[in-house]
Amino acid sequence: MTTETFEIIELTDGDIALRRAGHDEAPLVRIRFSSQSLNFLQDHKISVAKAMMEAGIQAVQEIHEDSVLDEEEQQAGAFDEDAELDEIALESRTLH
């Protein structure tokens, strides 16, 4: 599995954005604080935006891990069903 590097930047309009490091493409995530929020946050705008993005990334990782586990459980269930079918097939055979 490859690891991507991301960067948090402040855009010219004051929004905080997350993008792939070294790319000038459109941001993956953009956060815009209201003027009321900016007054409350003062110099902590970037720290709060960073915490929000980190929480989002962590949530995505957990969702991905859960979906991988669900897929593995479904595959394991399919194997269990196959084993049960094999047992049923063996029980119904007539051996001479």
ZADO-1210 file (C-alpha; in nm, 4 decimals, padded with zeros to 6 digits):
<atoms>
<atom x="00.0000" y="00.0000" z="00.0000" code="MET" pos="1"/>
<atom x="00.1390" y="00.3380" z="-00.0961" code="THR" pos="2"/>
<atom x="00.1363" y="00.6360" z="00.1333" code="THR" pos="3"/>
<atom x="00.0424" y="00.9768" z="00.0040" code="GLU" pos="4"/>
<atom x="00.1618" y="01.3008" z="00.1548" code="THR" pos="5"/>
<atom x="-00.0842" y="01.5824" z="00.2050" code="PHE" pos="6"/>
<atom x="-00.0384" y="01.9440" z="00.2983" code="GLU" pos="7"/>
<atom x="-00.2595" y="02.1956" z="00.4695" code="ILE" pos="8"/>
<atom x="-00.2460" y="02.5358" z="00.3050" code="ILE" pos="9"/>
<atom x="-00.4100" y="02.8730" z="00.3451" code="GLU" pos="10"/>
<atom x="-00.5636" y="02.9910" z="00.0201" code="LEU" pos="11"/>
<atom x="-00.5596" y="03.3512" z="-00.0993" code="THR" pos="12"/>
<atom x="-00.9244" y="03.3923" z="00.0064" code="ASP" pos="13"/>
<atom x="-00.8400" y="03.2857" z="00.3641" code="GLY" pos="14"/>
<atom x="-00.9876" y="02.9357" z="00.3391" code="ASP" pos="15"/>
<atom x="-00.7832" y="02.6465" z="00.4746" code="ILE" pos="16"/>
<atom x="-00.7394" y="02.3546" z="00.2355" code="ALA" pos="17"/>
<atom x="-00.6002" y="02.0036" z="00.2200" code="LEU" pos="18"/>
<atom x="-00.4295" y="01.8908" z="-00.0982" code="ARG" pos="19"/>
<atom x="-00.1766" y="01.6359" z="-00.2157" code="ARG" pos="20"/>
<atom x="00.1729" y="01.7618" z="-00.1458" code="ALA" pos="21"/>
<atom x="00.3519" y="01.8933" z="-00.4506" code="GLY" pos="22"/>
<atom x="00.0352" y="01.9219" z="-00.6609" code="HIS" pos="23"/>
<atom x="-00.1356" y="02.2391" z="-00.7717" code="ASP" pos="24"/>
<atom x="-00.4682" y="02.0655" z="-00.8322" code="GLU" pos="25"/>
<atom x="-00.7919" y="02.1656" z="-00.6634" code="ALA" pos="26"/>
<atom x="-00.7955" y="02.0961" z="-00.2890" code="PRO" pos="27"/>
<atom x="-00.9448" y="01.7727" z="-00.1626" code="LEU" pos="28"/>
<atom x="-01.1025" y="01.9537" z="00.1330" code="VAL" pos="29"/>
<atom x="-01.1677" y="02.3203" z="00.1921" code="ARG" pos="30"/>
<atom x="-01.2688" y="02.4817" z="00.5219" code="ILE" pos="31"/>
<atom x="-01.4212" y="02.8276" z="00.5387" code="ARG" pos="32"/>
<atom x="-01.4844" y="02.9786" z="00.8797" code="PHE" pos="33"/>
<atom x="-01.7533" y="03.2406" z="00.9248" code="SER" pos="34"/>
<atom x="-01.6439" y="03.5864" z="01.0406" code="SER" pos="35"/>
<atom x="-01.7995" y="03.5137" z="01.3809" code="GLN" pos="36"/>
<atom x="-01.5915" y="03.1931" z="01.4078" code="SER" pos="37"/>
<atom x="-01.2771" y="03.3781" z="01.3002" code="LEU" pos="38"/>
<atom x="-01.3326" y="03.6368" z="01.5750" code="ASN" pos="39"/>
<atom x="-01.3642" y="03.3566" z="01.8280" code="PHE" pos="40"/>
<atom x="-01.0671" y="03.1539" z="01.6982" code="LEU" pos="41"/>
<atom x="-00.8337" y="03.4519" z="01.6589" code="GLN" pos="42"/>
<atom x="-00.4856" y="03.3104" z="01.5836" code="ASP" pos="43"/>
<atom x="-00.5951" y="02.9471" z="01.6128" code="HIS" pos="44"/>
<atom x="-00.7715" y="02.9136" z="01.2762" code="LYS" pos="45"/>
<atom x="-00.5095" y="02.6857" z="01.1219" code="ILE" pos="46"/>
<atom x="-00.4773" y="02.4681" z="01.4336" code="SER" pos="47"/>
<atom x="-00.8518" y="02.4125" z="01.4446" code="VAL" pos="48"/>
<atom x="-00.8708" y="02.3418" z="01.0709" code="ALA" pos="49"/>
<atom x="-00.5836" y="02.0944" z="01.1049" code="LYS" pos="50"/>
<atom x="-00.7628" y="01.9145" z="01.3905" code="ALA" pos="51"/>
<atom x="-01.0813" y="01.9003" z="01.1821" code="MET" pos="52"/>
<atom x="-00.8966" y="01.7516" z="00.8859" code="MET" pos="53"/>
<atom x="-00.7089" y="01.5010" z="01.1014" code="GLU" pos="54"/>
<atom x="-01.0393" y="01.3878" z="01.2532" code="ALA" pos="55"/>
<atom x="-01.1830" y="01.3479" z="00.9033" code="GLY" pos="56"/>
<atom x="-00.8850" y="01.1453" z="00.7837" code="ILE" pos="57"/>
<atom x="-00.9078" y="00.9229" z="01.0908" code="GLN" pos="58"/>
<atom x="-01.2800" y="00.8685" z="01.0292" code="ALA" pos="59"/>
<atom x="-01.2097" y="00.7694" z="00.6672" code="VAL" pos="60"/>
<atom x="-00.9405" y="00.5242" z="00.7801" code="GLN" pos="61"/>
<atom x="-01.1800" y="00.3671" z="01.0324" code="GLU" pos="62"/>
<atom x="-01.4537" y="00.3391" z="00.7695" code="ILE" pos="63"/>
<atom x="-01.2062" y="00.1751" z="00.5318" code="HIS" pos="64"/>
<atom x="-01.0853" y="-00.0674" z="00.8003" code="GLU" pos="65"/>
<atom x="-01.4455" y="-00.1573" z="00.8874" code="ASP" pos="66"/>
<atom x="-01.5310" y="-00.2239" z="00.5230" code="SER" pos="67"/>
<atom x="-01.2224" y="-00.4440" z="00.4825" code="VAL" pos="68"/>
<atom x="-01.3208" y="-00.6394" z="00.7949" code="LEU" pos="69"/>
<atom x="-01.6776" y="-00.6730" z="00.6654" code="ASP" pos="70"/>
<atom x="-01.5467" y="-00.8095" z="00.3342" code="GLU" pos="71"/>
<atom x="-01.3204" y="-01.0564" z="00.5154" code="GLU" pos="72"/>
<atom x="-01.6102" y="-01.1705" z="00.7345" code="GLU" pos="73"/>
<atom x="-01.8325" y="-01.2139" z="00.4295" code="GLN" pos="74"/>
<atom x="-01.5624" y="-01.4180" z="00.2563" code="GLN" pos="75"/>
<atom x="-01.5124" y="-01.6277" z="00.5692" code="ALA" pos="76"/>
<atom x="-01.8893" y="-01.6796" z="00.5832" code="GLY" pos="77"/>
<atom x="-01.8870" y="-01.7977" z="00.2230" code="ALA" pos="78"/>
<atom x="-01.6154" y="-02.0490" z="00.3105" code="PHE" pos="79"/>
<atom x="-01.8181" y="-02.1694" z="00.6095" code="ASP" pos="80"/>
<atom x="-02.1244" y="-02.2147" z="00.3870" code="GLU" pos="81"/>
<atom x="-01.9139" y="-02.4115" z="00.1368" code="ASP" pos="82"/>
<atom x="-01.7844" y="-02.6331" z="00.4166" code="ALA" pos="83"/>
<atom x="-02.1395" y="-02.6926" z="00.5404" code="GLU" pos="84"/>
<atom x="-02.2499" y="-02.7843" z="00.1866" code="LEU" pos="85"/>
<atom x="-01.9589" y="-03.0279" z="00.1596" code="ASP" pos="86"/>
<atom x="-02.0627" y="-03.1891" z="00.4893" code="GLU" pos="87"/>
<atom x="-02.4237" y="-03.2173" z="00.3714" code="ILE" pos="88"/>
<atom x="-02.3096" y="-03.3690" z="00.0437" code="ALA" pos="89"/>
<atom x="-02.0929" y="-03.6237" z="00.2277" code="LEU" pos="90"/>
<atom x="-02.3775" y="-03.7196" z="00.4611" code="GLU" pos="91"/>
<atom x="-02.6187" y="-03.7841" z="00.1760" code="SER" pos="92"/>
<atom x="-02.3926" y="-04.0186" z="-00.0181" code="ARG" pos="93"/>
<atom x="-02.4547" y="-04.3892" z="-00.0210" code="THR" pos="94"/>
<atom x="-02.1352" y="-04.5816" z="00.0233" code="LEU" pos="95"/>
<atom x="-02.1187" y="-04.9505" z="-00.0782" code="HIS" pos="96"/>
</atoms>
